[in-house]
Amino acid sequence: MDTKKLGFNSKLIHSGDFIDEFGSAVTPIYQTSTFSFKNAQHGADCFSGKSKGYIYTRISNPTINVLEEKLADLENGFGGIALASGMAAVTTVYMTYLSHGSHLICGSAVYGPSRSVIDSHFIKFGVEVSYIDTSDIELLKKTIRNNTKLLFIESPANPTIQLTDIKKASEVAHKHDIKVVIDNTFCSPYLQKPLDLGADVVLHSLTKFINGHADIVGGALIAKNENDYNILRKTMNYMGGNMDPHQAYMVIRGVKTLAIRIERAQSNAAKIAEYLEEHPKVLWVKYPGLKSFEQHELAKQQMFGFGTMISFGLKGGLEAGRILMDEVKLAILAVSLGGVETLIQHPASMTHASMSREDRIKSGISDELVRYSTGIEDVNDLIYDLKQALEKI
Ligand SMILES: *Cc1c(COP(=O)(O)O)cnc(C)c1O
């Protein structure tokens, strides 16, 4: 069956799947590090690529392959690569496309460690970097140098919910032979398909929406063409950031409900964003679905829905944020996102507390910013939870 022709929900269930010799309806966990060859010739053929047999789990494994094929189908890509974490996917991208003397353009408000690893590790290998607001296409054009090799974008960005026009940014980059990698973690392929918009590679922290149950850490890369797929896979194999078969099994199980989970959480998020926008103690709300969202039109153009992530600002800044954190009862105080449970986080007093205020504000993290990852609970309970906590401010 050509699963590429199936609808999105059918792909979630069936893409990549195979029926083993026992007829197992669900993908089995091939929890093995190595695979036996039938004879010496078979071993030689597996190594030369003449035979498709499995060799060693770091290179590939049948359970992991099911997930990789599923993700490739979901993102309309040539091939997928599963990795140990989202950060393993990020560093695999950097290792593949950057070398001594090359220049990276990175969105300024990307996931913190995607930036920190550049500053702490890649700069010492002679990589140059510019962090810019990639939503500003003119600024992007001006930032391109002769040695620019990679454009790394998150849209919507973390945690500012800033969008970048992926189509326009890709067109600009491709005129200069620059690879475009989009971290699509905040959307998942259900809400945005960057490869269809012109990107070369899509990156995911599977930890978030795709696994969806906050019980594993994982990452993935999906390449649009065979060449990128092959070089990324080679980097993954040499750097050793591979996924484990049990981890792959968990993600295969979790991803099946991706669409219905997001539908429910997204419908909750829309109602919560509207509630917050009317609340007297709330300064501003950023949610792509709100008419007041400055990139609402771009969101409608490049996303299939407005997602489940809300950022809002509290009157009363840092102190108000602390009170809200201490008073919510249903929303869990935690980093991460995209699970069935609602999470809340105040970056200025929690995740970004060790950064200087100046640097924080430069990355779009003001004192009053609260990040809310909407889960699939009853929306009335979530609104009541916020209401009673906001009253305490
Ligand atoms: C969580 C996250 C990552 C890193 O993924 P891990 O699975 O935690 O390594 C990268 N990008 C974004 C947008 C994330 O939210």
The ligand as an SDF file (V2000), in Angstrom:
LIG
                    3D

 15 15  0  0  0  0  0  0  0  0999 V2000
   12.1990   20.7940   23.7290 C   0  0  0  0  0  0  0  0  0  0  0  0
   12.6230   21.4450   22.4920 C   0  0  0  0  0  0  0  0  0  0  0  0
   13.8500   21.1020   21.8660 C   0  0  0  0  0  0  0  0  0  0  0  0
   14.8160   20.1240   22.4670 C   0  0  0  0  0  0  0  0  0  0  0  0
   14.2870   18.8390   22.5290 O   0  0  0  0  0  0  0  0  0  0  0  0
   14.7070   17.7250   23.6420 P   0  0  0  0  0  0  0  0  0  0  0  0
   13.8630   16.5760   23.2340 O   0  0  0  0  0  0  0  0  0  0  0  0
   14.3630   18.2970   24.9730 O   0  0  0  0  0  0  0  0  0  0  0  0
   16.1700   17.4960   23.4940 O   0  0  0  0  0  0  0  0  0  0  0  0
   14.1500   21.7280   20.6760 C   0  0  0  0  0  0  0  0  0  0  0  0
   13.3320   22.6380   20.1270 N   0  0  0  0  0  0  0  0  0  0  0  0
   12.1660   23.0000   20.7040 C   0  0  0  0  0  0  0  0  0  0  0  0
   11.3000   24.0200   20.0510 C   0  0  0  0  0  0  0  0  0  0  0  0
   11.7770   22.4210   21.9010 C   0  0  0  0  0  0  0  0  0  0  0  0
   10.6210   22.7980   22.4660 O   0  0  0  0  0  0  0  0  0  0  0  0
  1  2  1  0
  2  3  1  0
  2 14  2  0
  3  4  1  0
  3 10  2  0
  4  5  1  0
  5  6  1  0
  6  7  2  0
  6  8  1  0
  6  9  1  0
 10 11  1  0
 11 12  2  0
 12 13  1  0
 12 14  1  0
 14 15  1  0
M  END
$$$$
